[in-house]
Amino acid sequence: MGCRCRLTKKQGGKNKMFAVSNKCRYGLTAVLTLAGHYDKGLLQIKEIAVRDAISRPFLEQIFNRLGRAGIVTSVRGKKGGYRLAVAPTHLPVLTILQVLGGEIEIQPQPPEPHDAVGWLFGEAEQHLKETFNISLDELLQKKQQLQEYFVYQI
């Protein structure tokens, strides 16, 4: 499955059309944690699992896939752990989502030349991809801004 536009089960009485998989959401959350620790060395998987409230076995699956794609690296042993293999400034969020969930698509085939609805879905898909095509570093900065704002509001 992946990041595809589809009708999902009702939640709170409403149908949801677009859904990002848990693997994409949790994977991006964990990679964002690694990005915040980029210059500080390795992070152990148990620490990431606790910090981000992700089950360790699920996180291991996610990191295995990200490792095969060259996004994270691991070091075994007592002092081992994970780190990003790519600088956060050079890693688009879109790439992470595609590795974990596949291509983002709203319509599976190109529209016919005179298909206005197909054109509209194509535009929506393009805007969605542009939104996710920010760097991991940009997302990390946004996270820090939101945390500062939240602390300021309290």
VEXBAKOL-79283 format. One line per 4 residues: number of its first residue (from 0); their letters; for each residue x, y, z of N, C-alpha, C, CB. Coordinates in pm, whole numbers, padded with zeros to 5 digits. Each point is the difference from the previous one (the first is absolute). Glycine has a CB too. Example, Ala and Ser with C-alpha at 12.3 -4.5 7.8 and 13.67 -1.06 7.14 Angstrom:
% VEXBAKOL-79283
0	as	01319 -00569 00780 -00089 00119 00000 00090 00120 00000 -00189 -00117 00125; 00154 00222 -00197 00082 00119 00006 -00077 00109 00073 00118 -00063 -00215
END
This chain:
% VEXBAKOL-79283
0	mgcr	00085 -00116 00000 -00085 00116 00000 00089 00122 00000 -00186 -00122 00121; 00173 00217 -00038 00089 00113 -00002 -00076 00129 00013 00159 -00128 -00138; -00108 00230 00074 -00059 00133 00007 -00090 00017 -00122 00200 00094 00129; -00314 -00153 -00126 -00090 00004 -00115 -00132 00062 00043 00111 -00205 -00102
4	crlt	-00177 00267 00008 -00131 00057 00025 -00102 -00112 -00006 00068 00225 -00096; -00139 -00246 00203 -00097 -00107 00002 -00104 00028 00108 00173 -00164 -00085; -00285 00100 00073 -00102 00010 00102 00036 -00094 00113 -00178 00061 -00170; 00185 -00010 00291 00035 -00083 00114 -00122 -00016 00090 00241 00076 -00012
8	kkqg	-00226 -00157 00114 -00110 -00025 00094 -00042 00130 00067 00084 -00233 00038; -00208 00234 00003 -00051 00118 00070 00072 00017 00133 -00224 -00028 -00112; 00259 00151 00140 00060 00034 00129 -00077 00121 00052 00232 -00091 -00064; -00294 00077 00176 -00077 00110 00054 -00120 00035 -00088 00208 00086 00105
12	gknk	-00262 -00185 -00176 -00116 00024 -00083 00029 00058 -00137 -00121 00031 00208; 00248 -00008 -00241 00035 00060 -00128 00087 -00095 -00081 -00016 00230 00101; -00007 -00233 -00231 00089 -00075 -00089 00125 00082 -00025 -00196 -00117 -00109; 00307 00050 00098 00127 00066 -00032 00041 -00046 -00139 00070 00013 00245
16	mfav	-00033 00080 -00333 00038 -00040 -00135 00150 -00019 -00013 -00198 00122 -00086; 00276 -00032 00142 00145 -00013 -00012 00056 -00042 00135 00010 00175 -00184; 00071 -00278 00184 00058 -00048 00125 00147 -00032 -00021 -00223 -00092 00073; 00304 00137 00019 00142 -00034 00000 00014 -00118 00096 00078 00241 -00053
20	snkc	-00007 -00343 00013 00013 -00120 00083 00073 00031 00131 00001 -00141 -00208; -00024 00057 00308 00073 00013 00126 00149 -00014 -00022 -00198 -00091 00124; 00237 00004 -00217 00142 -00018 -00029 00062 00132 -00047 -00042 -00242 -00059; -00029 00315 -00026 00050 00130 -00047 00006 00101 00114 -00095 -00046 -00227
24	rygl	-00012 00055 00303 -00006 00099 00108 00104 -00028 00109 -00245 00030 -00047; 00249 -00154 00096 00096 -00033 00105 00143 00003 -00052 -00174 -00141 00110; 00192 00097 -00233 00134 00005 -00060 00052 00141 -00011 -00053 -00206 -00125; -00032 00296 00079 00041 00140 -00012 00027 00060 00138 -00135 00022 -00211
28	tavl	00054 -00057 00309 00021 00048 00137 00136 -00047 00053 -00249 -00002 00039; 00281 -00124 -00059 00128 -00055 00048 00119 00061 -00074 -00117 -00214 00058; 00103 00233 -00189 00108 00061 -00077 00019 00146 00043 -00048 -00154 -00196; -00061 00221 00229 00010 00138 00050 00076 00003 00133 -00217 00058 -00116
32	tlag	00196 -00158 00200 00076 -00011 00125 00149 -00017 -00030 -00200 -00102 00115; 00232 00016 -00212 00141 -00016 -00040 00057 00130 -00055 -00044 -00242 -00050; -00036 00317 -00023 00046 00128 -00056 00034 00098 00112 -00142 -00037 -00204; 00064 00037 00310 00027 00088 00113 00124 -00040 00077 -00241 00042 00016
36	hydk	00290 -00160 -00041 00117 -00055 00069 00116 -00019 -00098 -00151 -00115 00166; 00141 00175 -00284 00091 -00029 -00111 00148 00018 00034 -00182 00070 -00150; 00218 00037 00216 00141 00027 00031 00043 -00053 00136 -00017 00201 -00142; -00069 -00278 00207 00028 -00043 00137 00032 -00148 00013 -00148 00181 00074
40	gllq	00159 -00253 -00183 00032 -00142 00008 -00120 -00090 -00018 00185 00060 00149; -00170 -00181 -00100 -00102 -00104 -00018 -00112 00011 00102 00176 -00148 -00094; -00294 00102 00053 -00112 -00014 00092 -00041 -00147 00002 -00080 00238 -00044; 00060 -00292 00162 -00043 -00139 00011 -00148 -00011 -00033 00177 -00045 00174
44	ikei	-00212 -00068 -00233 -00138 -00019 -00045 -00098 00005 00116 00085 -00138 -00189; -00046 00088 00306 -00092 00003 00114 -00029 00144 00043 00087 -00224 00076; 00013 00311 -00087 -00019 00141 00035 -00096 00068 -00098 00231 00006 00100; -00214 -00035 -00228 -00089 00057 -00102 -00142 -00052 00019 00193 00019 -00162
48	avrd	-00205 -00149 00189 -00132 -00062 00019 -00074 00065 00116 00089 -00215 -00092; -00020 00238 00202 -00063 00062 00117 -00032 00146 -00029 00123 -00158 00153; -00027 00230 -00206 -00016 00143 -00027 -00117 00028 -00094 00246 00030 00035; -00261 -00116 -00137 -00102 00024 -00103 -00123 -00088 00015 00183 00067 -00150
52	aisr	-00189 -00147 00257 -00114 -00088 00027 -00031 -00092 -00119 -00094 00175 00153; 00199 -00244 -00199 -00012 -00095 -00111 00049 -00135 00051 00034 00182 -00178; -00106 -00287 00147 00045 -00131 00047 00136 -00033 -00062 -00240 -00077 00028; 00324 00016 00052 00135 -00031 -00046 00002 -00093 -00123 00077 00029 00236
56	pfle	-00158 -00137 -00238 00002 -00086 -00119 -00043 00075 -00127 -00050 -00195 00149; -00050 00283 -00136 -00046 00077 -00116 00109 00096 -00045 -00239 -00018 00079; 00306 00080 00017 00109 00093 -00031 00116 -00074 -00068 -00067 00144 00196; 00095 -00266 -00153 00105 -00079 -00065 -00034 -00028 -00146 00055 -00105 00221
60	qifn	-00182 00073 -00248 -00044 -00020 -00140 00021 00126 -00082 -00169 -00168 00078; 00129 00280 -00021 00013 00129 -00069 00147 00030 -00028 -00209 00083 00111; 00295 -00099 -00010 00142 00032 -00017 00068 -00098 -00096 00003 00097 00231; -00048 -00222 -00234 00056 -00094 -00098 -00026 00049 -00142 -00034 -00190 00161
64	rlgr	-00087 00232 -00187 -00035 00051 -00133 00078 00129 -00031 -00230 -00102 00021; 00238 00192 00076 00074 00125 -00020 00149 -00027 -00017 -00171 00123 00134; 00223 -00225 -00066 00141 -00037 -00014 00030 -00053 -00139 00007 -00052 00242; -00096 -00033 -00295 00020 -00052 -00136 -00003 00112 -00104 -00105 -00216 00071
68	agiv	00033 00323 -00041 -00009 00113 -00092 00113 00101 00020 -00247 -00030 -00002; 00334 00005 00101 00112 00090 00024 -00034 00127 00075 00095 -00091 -00204; -00207 00091 00274 -00042 00119 00075 00053 -00002 00142 -00205 00013 -00140; 00209 -00131 00202 00058 -00013 00135 00109 -00106 -00004 -00219 00069 00108
72	tsvr	00310 -00057 -00013 00102 -00102 00019 -00005 -00045 00145 00149 00098 -00183; -00100 -00218 00206 00000 -00052 00137 00138 -00051 00035 -00243 -00061 -00019; 00270 00064 00149 00123 -00056 00055 -00044 -00100 00105 00140 00212 -00045; -00092 -00334 00035 -00036 -00105 00096 00082 00012 00127 -00064 -00151 -00190
76	gkkg	00014 00086 00293 00075 -00007 00125 -00063 00081 00111 00202 -00034 -00133; -00141 00022 00250 -00052 00065 00120 -00011 00151 -00016 00099 -00184 00135; -00002 00243 -00201 -00003 00145 -00021 -00048 00036 -00140 00187 00023 00165; -00253 -00118 -00229 -00049 00021 -00136 -00128 00081 -00002 00105 -00213 -00066
80	gyrl	-00157 00227 -00052 -00123 00076 -00018 -00019 00038 -00145 00019 00086 00233; -00104 00013 -00253 -00034 00046 -00134 00036 00147 -00016 -00184 -00169 -00013; 00207 00205 -00113 00021 00140 -00036 -00042 00017 -00145 00191 00028 00167; -00213 00096 -00205 -00031 00028 -00140 00125 -00020 -00084 -00180 00164 00067
84	avap	00163 -00222 -00183 00111 -00018 -00094 00012 00119 -00093 -00030 -00249 00011; -00072 00334 -00011 -00006 00117 -00087 -00027 00122 00088 -00084 -00138 -00199; 00149 00248 00171 -00024 00123 00076 -00147 00041 -00013 00241 00073 -00034; -00302 -00026 00142 -00140 00041 -00005 -00028 00108 -00106 -00015 -00057 00241
88	thlp	00114 00138 -00272 -00018 00103 -00102 -00011 -00058 -00140 00125 00157 00145; -00077 -00280 -00164 00000 -00064 -00132 -00099 -00115 -00011 00237 00066 -00021; -00328 -00077 00117 -00093 -00112 00002 -00145 00051 -00007 00166 -00137 00134; -00231 00122 -00250 -00140 00043 -00011 -00094 -00093 00076 00053 00100 -00223
92	vlti	-00151 -00043 00289 -00103 -00078 00068 -00067 -00094 -00101 -00038 00186 00168; 00017 -00138 -00289 -00064 -00081 -00104 00074 -00132 -00022 -00082 00210 -00109; 00214 -00205 00111 00080 -00122 -00019 -00028 -00101 00110 00178 00136 -00113; -00184 -00090 00236 -00027 -00089 00114 -00138 -00065 -00016 00145 00144 00150
96	lqvl	-00244 -00064 -00185 -00135 -00053 -00018 -00007 -00100 -00114 -00091 00214 00090; 00163 -00187 -00198 00001 -00093 -00114 00068 -00131 00035 00000 00196 -00155; 00107 -00190 00233 00069 -00123 00041 -00092 -00083 00090 00223 00117 -00015; -00293 -00053 00104 -00083 -00073 00096 -00137 -00040 -00053 00118 00123 00175
100	ggei	-00174 -00044 -00265 -00137 -00027 -00042 -00024 -00009 -00148 -00062 00110 00201; 00163 -00087 -00281 -00020 -00001 -00145 -00029 00139 -00053 -00083 -00234 00017; 00054 00238 -00145 -00028 00127 -00065 -00128 00063 00055 00117 -00082 -00207; -00117 00213 00214 -00120 00073 00038 -00078 00024 -00128 00112 00111 00203
104	eiqp	-00231 -00165 -00208 -00080 00020 -00120 -00147 00010 00036 00169 -00123 -00137; -00236 00216 00072 -00143 00016 00019 -00075 -00071 -00112 00037 00221 00116; 00022 -00220 -00234 -00061 -00075 -00111 00106 -00091 -00060 -00164 00188 -00048; 00129 -00313 00028 00100 -00097 -00045 00045 00015 -00145 -00098 -00151 00164
108	qppe	00016 00213 -00251 00039 00015 -00140 -00007 00147 -00039 -00083 -00232 -00054; 00158 00272 -00049 -00010 00138 -00048 -00141 00026 -00054 00247 00002 -00056; -00297 00120 00071 -00135 00029 -00049 -00005 00006 -00153 -00045 00127 00212; -00074 -00144 -00264 -00022 00019 -00144 00019 00149 -00031 -00163 -00198 -00011
112	phda	00195 00232 -00114 00028 00140 -00036 -00109 00100 00038 00133 -00091 -00185; -00259 00053 00180 -00109 00093 00028 -00071 -00033 00131 -00029 00034 -00245; 00097 -00096 00338 -00059 -00044 00126 00028 00103 00109 00029 -00242 -00068; -00127 00328 00095 00018 00106 00100 00017 -00057 00141 -00137 00152 -00144
116	vgwl	00064 -00257 00175 00012 -00061 00133 00138 -00062 00017 -00249 -00045 00005; 00296 -00024 -00108 00134 -00057 00004 00106 00107 00015 -00079 -00187 -00141; 00059 00300 00071 00094 00113 00013 00003 00049 00145 -00044 00067 -00240; -00076 -00053 00300 -00009 00048 00139 00074 -00093 00095 -00221 00106 -00053
120	fgea	00199 -00237 00038 00070 -00095 00085 00150 00004 -00023 -00203 -00146 -00001; 00244 00165 -00122 00143 00014 -00030 00061 00122 00068 -00040 -00111 -00219; -00033 00222 00219 00045 00121 00068 00013 -00024 00150 -00109 00142 -00177; 00008 -00208 00234 00002 -00029 00144 00120 -00088 00035 -00251 00019 00009
124	eqhl	00276 -00120 -00091 00114 -00089 00023 00132 00077 -00006 -00131 -00191 -00098; 00143 00280 00001 00123 00080 -00015 00021 00090 00122 -00027 -00005 -00250; -00080 00070 00298 00011 00087 00117 00036 -00081 00125 -00167 00157 -00102; 00112 -00275 00114 00032 -00086 00113 00148 -00037 -00001 -00234 -00091 -00001
128	ketf	00285 00054 -00115 00142 -00034 -00012 00088 00120 00029 -00057 -00175 -00170; 00017 00294 00124 00077 00121 00028 00003 00029 00150 -00063 00092 -00225; -00049 -00114 00293 -00006 00022 00145 00096 -00092 00074 -00239 00070 -00023; 00244 -00197 -00019 00088 -00097 00065 00145 00009 -00047 -00197 -00148 00023
132	nisl	00225 00231 -00120 00135 00007 -00055 00087 00101 00075 -00092 -00064 -00222; 00061 00090 00348 00087 00085 00082 00110 -00088 00059 -00191 00161 00053; 00300 -00098 -00013 00108 -00078 00060 -00037 -00040 00143 00170 00120 -00144; -00108 -00224 00190 -00019 -00044 00138 00042 00111 00096 00038 -00241 -00068
136	dell	00064 00317 00030 00045 00112 00082 -00108 00107 00012 00236 -00046 -00072; -00307 00074 -00037 -00109 00098 00005 -00111 -00048 00094 00053 00073 -00235; -00084 -00202 00230 -00102 -00056 00089 00046 00005 00145 -00079 -00150 -00186; 00207 00125 00210 00056 00008 00134 -00010 00142 00054 00156 -00190 -00053
140	qkkq	-00127 00289 -00030 -00013 00140 00041 -00144 00033 00035 00194 00060 -00146; -00288 -00111 00067 -00142 00023 00027 -00040 -00064 00132 -00047 00009 -00247; 00097 -00129 00273 -00029 -00069 00126 00050 00085 00118 00017 -00225 -00115; 00103 00277 00103 00057 00082 00108 -00080 00129 00019 00226 -00097 -00049
144	qlqe	-00270 00158 -00061 -00084 00120 00009 -00129 -00030 00073 00099 00086 -00214; -00163 -00195 00178 -00127 -00036 00062 00017 -00032 00148 -00079 -00088 -00220; 00189 00023 00256 00026 -00030 00141 00024 00128 00079 00097 -00222 -00065; -00022 00316 00006 00024 00128 00068 -00131 00076 00018 00231 00009 -00098
148	yfvy	-00316 -00010 -00004 -00128 00068 00007 -00088 -00063 00107 00016 00059 -00244; -00017 -00193 00250 -00079 -00071 00099 00047 00034 00141 -00040 -00185 -00165; 00170 00185 00188 00055 00032 00131 -00033 00145 00036 00186 -00168 -00033; -00179 00258 -00065 -00031 00141 00023 -00147 00017 00038 00179 00065 -00163
152	qi	-00268 -00143 00102 -00143 00011 00027 -00037 -00048 00139 -00040 -00031 -00242; 00118 -00060 00299 -00031 -00053 00133 00043 00103 00100 00027 -00239 -00072
END
